[in-house]
Amino acid sequence: MNTIGAPGADALARLRAMQAADLPVHGGRTLAYVYDSGLPDVDRIGREAVAAYAGSNGLDPTAFPSLLQMENELVGFAADLLDAPPEAVGTVTSGGTESCLLAVQGARDSRPDVDRPRMVVPSTVHAAFLKAAHYFGVEAVVVPVGADFRAVPDAMVAAIDEAPERTVLVVVSAPSYAHGVVDPVPPVAAAAAERGIRCHVDGCIGGWVLPYAARIGREVPPWTFAVDGVTSISVDTHKYAYAPKGTSVLLHRSPEHRRPQYFAHADWPGYTMLNSTIQSTKSGGPLAGAWAVVQSLGDAGYEQLTREVFEAVDRIVAGIDSIPELRLASVPDSTLVALVTDGSCDAFTICDEMAARDWYVQPQMSYAGQPPNIHLSVSAATLAHVEELLTALADSVAAAVAAGPVSVDPGIAEFIAALDPAALTDDDFDGLLVAAGLVGGEGAGLDLPDRMAEVNAMLDLASPAMREALLVAFLDRLSRPSRRA
Ligand SMILES: *Cc1c(COP(=O)(O)O)cnc(C)c1O
């Protein structure tokens, strides 16, 4: 414990020591969660801007006018990028989830006449929209996607028309997280517009990179405000704008579309609360970090980074061809790649083997008849290591073939598949977590096995509801305070 007056060198040294156990955020070898430009100077500028504004409060733009200026400039940059009309407006939020939540909240509150609001989403929509449905009491009508993992316009429209008067929002993705494909935005947006319904395009992950992909001559399906009927777009600066964590932009076609997003409350004895986001007091750090990174890179920088990331994607796609046990789940429209196996080896084992080779790739569970697969969010920084990545993948596949498929004892499999999470007690969960190898016995903390394939294979057999319940129980057990006494 530091005493006052002793600078916090000890605390910082301990921070760095703890951080060494985390996934690396630089180096291009972590292919989910982090997005790496590979430009140390840009990262440094972002970090310094975050630090300089760590104590500033975005609660009141009149008290911190520089934050208002940065927000207007960042939203303006995004609006230019996304073909927004002159009257478009936007808000910088804390991340993709907050942008998606506010898109749903705004759509709901734009229709106070509707008693039981509903929204129509494709089955590939990001979980943030299901969270919004849960938080805001909006019914989510989930429409299966086609064999190419894209939303099916006729099916989306049919779902709207089951109750058009109650439908406040339709959502499509550009691109979807799991498969990296762009939904057919024009027909869905047109149908929504005809019926006076809002249409949100979730460009959280691809929204900053797809416009530059189009500029460098790649085929990009139409999805921006250039498409009639698109009323709002979310785009995360903390993903492919390569900014520090903590910002996303939510754009609206007009001020009228944004209006219901504001919350004001004057009827109490304190300051008049006036918020455009869910947070009230909020650090100016993330906004300053995003602003500084976007100013530093500019259009020319992003165009270059986009060339690099797509060169990496193209080389990965070509390289997969020479690994016969792997194939693409779909041809990526963007920088996200999903890989499935031919059944001779197990996707979860490949993820473990990659981790043993210092590559983080993300396991995705089976869903709606699709087998488990491997997700890669490719960054510009990955380009320098793409041959190593392909070698590691080939070696990992060979090791996974040699190891054979992960087997879950059929008795356990049957047991898990039959479990009803609603009927389980806390003690049952404790037993299951220990049996699954997710926690050690008796109050042990984070005790994950080095190899997760067995755990993942077991989770994959559970129903989604059971998997949710098990992982919530797991997180709950992990998240317990460290008391001083
Ligand atoms: C990442 C992501 C989100 C949610 O963003 P967070 O920043 O993780 O809150 C929403 N939609 C898509 C398509 C995403 O990839």
The ligand as an SDF file (V2000), in Angstrom:
LIG
                    3D

 15 15  0  0  0  0  0  0  0  0999 V2000
  -18.9250   -5.2590  -31.3490 C   0  0  0  0  0  0  0  0  0  0  0  0
  -20.2860   -5.1870  -31.9320 C   0  0  0  0  0  0  0  0  0  0  0  0
  -21.3660   -4.6060  -31.2430 C   0  0  0  0  0  0  0  0  0  0  0  0
  -21.2910   -4.2250  -29.7670 C   0  0  0  0  0  0  0  0  0  0  0  0
  -20.2550   -3.4170  -29.5090 O   0  0  0  0  0  0  0  0  0  0  0  0
  -19.4580   -3.2960  -28.1180 P   0  0  0  0  0  0  0  0  0  0  0  0
  -18.5190   -2.2080  -28.4660 O   0  0  0  0  0  0  0  0  0  0  0  0
  -18.8070   -4.6100  -27.8390 O   0  0  0  0  0  0  0  0  0  0  0  0
  -20.4190   -2.8950  -27.0540 O   0  0  0  0  0  0  0  0  0  0  0  0
  -22.5550   -4.4660  -31.9120 C   0  0  0  0  0  0  0  0  0  0  0  0
  -22.6960   -4.9180  -33.1690 N   0  0  0  0  0  0  0  0  0  0  0  0
  -21.7000   -5.5210  -33.8430 C   0  0  0  0  0  0  0  0  0  0  0  0
  -21.9330   -6.0030  -35.2450 C   0  0  0  0  0  0  0  0  0  0  0  0
  -20.4640   -5.6940  -33.2430 C   0  0  0  0  0  0  0  0  0  0  0  0
  -19.4780   -6.3200  -33.8920 O   0  0  0  0  0  0  0  0  0  0  0  0
  1  2  1  0
  2  3  1  0
  2 14  2  0
  3  4  1  0
  3 10  2  0
  4  5  1  0
  5  6  1  0
  6  7  2  0
  6  8  1  0
  6  9  1  0
 10 11  1  0
 11 12  2  0
 12 13  1  0
 12 14  1  0
 14 15  1  0
M  END
$$$$
